[in-house]
Amino acid sequence: MKFNIPDYLSNLDNQSFGKKILYLPETKSTNDDIWENFNNDHLIIITDNQTSGRGQRGSEWISQEFKSLTFSIGILDDNKNSKLISLKSAISIAKIINDLTGLNALIKWPNDILINNKKVAGILTESKIKNDKRIINIGIGINVNNELDELSNVGQPATSLMIESNNKFSREILLANLIKCIDSILYKNNIAIINDWNKLCAHKNTSITFHDYKNKLIKGKFVGIDKEGRAIIDINGKLSYYLNGELTL
């Protein structure tokens, strides 16, 4: 069933953030659509069928028509809400999944969402200058009502809310609650954001394998993140800090 905009708006309550939404039955990439259509303070673009979605580090994001929640949020960078925006989005997704489903969604650094160590959601954050203003573009994909065989070829352990709970969920209610949560967290104190993220971390104080931006292999214990969102890794008793890289549990 196609995404129902009136149902979504009715679950937004009376808040203004999130009401500027564009529905596209099919598109290549909602992130690309944000760049083409953004012209004000915020815009959400959602599709039922994204055909060329992309993830972190050039990977492909595969979604299923009518079953995945696939959308992008464009907001103005006012030097306040942009700080740690990927972490804020990840916290919001994990919290809303847990609140609505009773599941235990956790975050893999920096912003993958896992349930039982399988990926259920991902985030791609981009930014660029348009009309002399910096725009932040947050692409989000959540596996909602996907079936197991539909996730068998994604290249990594993956799951959906339906698989984990044996229940189907309204994408409209999920998006409305997620937008309200993101809106409430945008200006939250960064110290509180770091604390929230560390509480939801799937691998805090556990041994991990890490490839840094030079693809150097590192093994150590993941301690948490600092105020800049950098990964803190204990390597033989010495703390090292990484802003970019690929982490394997």
C-alpha positions, -999 to 999 in steps of 0.1 A, spaced: 0 0 0 14 34 -9 25 58 17 -5 78 30 4 115 35 -29 125 53 -23 96 78 12 108 84 2 144 89 -26 135 113 1 117 135 24 148 135 0 166 159 3 204 157 40 208 151 52 227 120 84 208 115 77 179 92 46 193 74 66 202 43 67 168 27 68 157 -9 57 122 -19 72 105 -49 59 71 -59 93 61 -74 126 79 -75 163 71 -79 175 88 -47 156 109 -22 189 126 -12 193 138 -48 157 149 -48 163 171 -18 191 190 -37 167 196 -66 137 207 -45 149 223 -13 141 261 -11 131 269 24 138 260 61 131 223 58 117 196 34 110 159 37 109 137 6 96 102 8 92 75 -18 77 40 -19 103 28 -43 139 41 -43 158 25 -72 194 38 -67 198 45 -30 233 49 -16 247 43 18 280 52 36 313 50 17 295 45 -17 276 14 -7 242 6 -22 211 9 0 185 -17 -11 148 -11 -2 116 -29 -10 86 -11 -25 58 -4 0 77 -21 28 107 0 36 106 35 50 128 55 26 131 93 29 154 123 32 152 154 54 167 187 42 173 214 68 192 247 69 225 246 87 223 274 113 255 262 130 234 249 159 214 219 146 241 206 123 265 195 151 264 158 155 234 155 132 241 119 122 244 109 158 211 127 167 194 110 138 206 76 149 195 82 185 161 92 173 156 61 151 167 37 178 145 54 205 114 54 183 119 18 172 122 8 208 92 29 219 69 17 191 79 -20 189 93 -30 223 124 -42 205 160 -34 215 175 -14 187 211 -3 193 236 18 174 268 7 156 293 35 152 287 59 138 250 56 128 239 21 117 209 8 136 210 -29 147 186 -54 162 202 -86 174 234 -76 156 216 -73 122 211 -40 104 176 -26 104 183 10 94 210 33 79 217 69 76 236 90 49 243 126 58 255 151 31 258 188 29 263 215 2 259 252 -5 227 262 -23 218 299 -29 245 309 -4 231 287 23 244 254 36 219 226 35 221 194 55 206 164 38 198 134 60 189 102 40 173 75 61 163 39 52 144 16 77 134 -20 70 99 -20 83 77 -48 69 103 -65 48 103 -103 47 134 -125 53 139 -136 17 138 -99 6 169 -92 27 189 -122 17 211 -105 -9 220 -72 8 256 -82 15 254 -81 53 232 -95 81 200 -75 79 165 -77 94 133 -57 96 109 -47 124 84 -73 112 109 -101 112 120 -93 147 86 -88 162 63 -109 140 41 -77 136 35 -53 108 39 -16 114 25 16 100 51 35 81 31 67 85 30 64 124 67 55 124 78 85 103 56 109 122 70 98 155 106 98 142 102 134 128 89 146 162 118 130 179 144 145 155 128 179 159 130 177 197 167 166 197 181 190 171 190 216 197 197 193 226 229 198 245 258 180 229 269 164 262 234 149 265 236 137 229 269 119 236 255 103 268 224 92 249 245 77 221 268 59 244 238 43 263 225 30 229 258 18 216 258 -19 205 294 -25 212 306 -2 241 335 -18 260 338 -47 236 365 -59 213 362 -46 177 380 -46 144 384 -12 128 397 1 94 407 37 95 404 62 66 437 48 52 422 13 54 447 4 81 435 -25 102 432 -18 139 420 -40 168 411 -28 202 382 -21 226 355 4 217 353 28 247 326 52 234 325 85 215 338 120 225 322 154 222 331 155 185 314 122 178 348 105 173 352 68 181 374 62 212 393 30 208 416 15 234 446 0 216 468 -19 241 460 6 269 463 37 247 433 57 237 430 67 200 403 89 184 388 84 149 363 105 130 360 82 100 364 45 95 347 12 92 339 -8 123 333 -46 124 319 -63 155 
